[in-house]
Amino acid sequence: MQPIFTYGLLVNGLAFFANGIDKWLAVHQKRRIPERVLLGMILVGGTVGAGIGMLLFRHKTAKRSYLLLYFGIVILQLACVWFYLKN
């Protein structure tokens, strides 16, 4: 169980900090982290970290297309967990 916990902590920490860094880059009009990278971190398990980062840094919370993809990934992940636990 420890490797799964370590992986979750790492990927959520990276997703959180990536949202903070991308917000800082946006404010300072620098080259940004591509959305596909941010969404990729969410897809591989960084859902909680990215969600907290979005709320704390107020980042990507008004962009409808990003939010639809974010919540689509959340629903997909919840469905996978449900199917796994069901069997």
C-alpha positions, -999 to 999 in steps of 0.1 A, spaced: 0 0 0 29 24 6 40 27 -31 4 36 -40 3 62 -13 37 76 -23 26 78 -59 -6 96 -50 12 121 -28 38 128 -55 14 132 -85 -11 153 -64 18 175 -52 30 180 -87 -4 188 -100 -9 213 -72 24 231 -78 19 230 -116 -13 249 -112 4 275 -89 33 279 -113 10 282 -143 -10 309 -125 22 328 -117 33 325 -153 -1 337 -165 0 368 -142 36 376 -154 27 370 -190 53 343 -195 52 311 -215 26 288 -199 23 251 -191 1 236 -218 -33 225 -207 -27 190 -220 1 187 -195 -21 199 -166 -49 176 -177 -25 147 -181 -15 151 -145 -51 150 -135 -57 119 -156 -28 99 -140 -42 106 -105 -35 143 -96 -72 151 -94 -73 163 -57 -40 183 -59 -51 200 -92 -86 207 -77 -72 223 -46 -46 242 -67 -74 255 -90 -94 267 -60 -65 281 -40 -48 299 -68 -81 308 -86 -67 292 -117 -87 279 -147 -119 282 -127 -136 304 -153 -125 284 -184 -155 263 -192 -137 239 -216 -110 231 -191 -136 225 -163 -156 202 -185 -125 181 -192 -115 182 -155 -149 170 -143 -151 145 -172 -118 130 -159 -131 130 -124 -163 111 -135 -141 86 -154 -119 80 -124 -149 76 -101 -165 51 -125 -132 31 -127 -130 30 -89 -167 20 -87 -163 -9 -112 -131 -20 -94 -147 -21 -60 -179 -37 -74 -160 -68 -86 
